[in-house]
Amino acid sequence: MVRSTVTLPLQQGMRASQSHAHSASAPEESGNGSQMEYVERQLVQTAPRWPEGHHSCVALAFDLDGPTGDAMLNGSIWTNPSYFTLGSYGPWRALGRLLDMLNERRVPATFFVPAWVVENWPDQCAAIIAGGHEIAYHGYRHEAFWTLDRDGQREVMERSAEVFAKYLGMQPVGFRTPSGDWGPDTIRVLMEAGVRYSSSMRGDDRPYLLHAEGIAEPMVEIPGRWELDDYASLAYHRNPDFPASLDRIASYDTTLDNWRREFDGSHRDGLCLTTLFHPKVSGKPGRIALLERLIDHMHAQGDVWLATCRDVAQWWLDNNASGHAQEFSA
Ligand SMILES: [Zn+2]
């Protein structure tokens, strides 16, 4: 296995997604070194080897956002009850259907859940854990971490940890950043909060390692892609409009075909695929069949490792970060 390591500078104030475009920049060009965080990526030229001889890996993941998000953060959701119910449909109704489908197929999944959703639908969230699935952090009310300073991010993580302990008696070890990006000090905030893996970035189709300056242990990143986000093809609502100025709900056949092709490519090359699905979007009566057919298609290959993000991260750490291996404790 050929392996090389590249250290990418992450300048203070520069977002991780932007820094990749400047991977050739020398660190000294990036300003005050003491203020920099570093992203270290393991560039493995051959496909990863997955457990028990599996050819590729799939970590099914769902964001159980409920009604949290921008409209809750700016308060407008409290005068828009229809929009509230569009979100609450996720934990209240779609989640049970989705759990039944996953449990029938014996497929584990990870649910990234804003803590506000746990507070308001604790029994539904407890059912996720009872079904053998994983729950992980996703903000308190789906805050955009890149808009918060370090103390603001710490406050969200501390409040979330209290909610998970109080209602579910557990502490997550995973995190997916709400709203698609984070700030230069987010990795440090997460590590200090006990987070050991993230599924927030877009920089690879295999897991890789992130480092916060001054912290010895790396954090595993399990990157996702918008192609595997059901919002991109199926989300649709009015007031606020989504998609803005674009009337469409994509053909279900086309959507399923797109997802299958993404899986086929990932499986062919022995990579790791995760999803950004939302129960309120694809856990509806007519759409759950898309997920069923996608999972059945994966199962039909016979040599796919379907695992929670937590198990994928632990395995990656054990096998790709010698000297850093440690057990995650929830
Ligand atoms: Zn979300």
Residues whose N, C-alpha, C, O or C-beta is under 5 A from the ligand:
A	BS01	ZN	D63 D65 P178
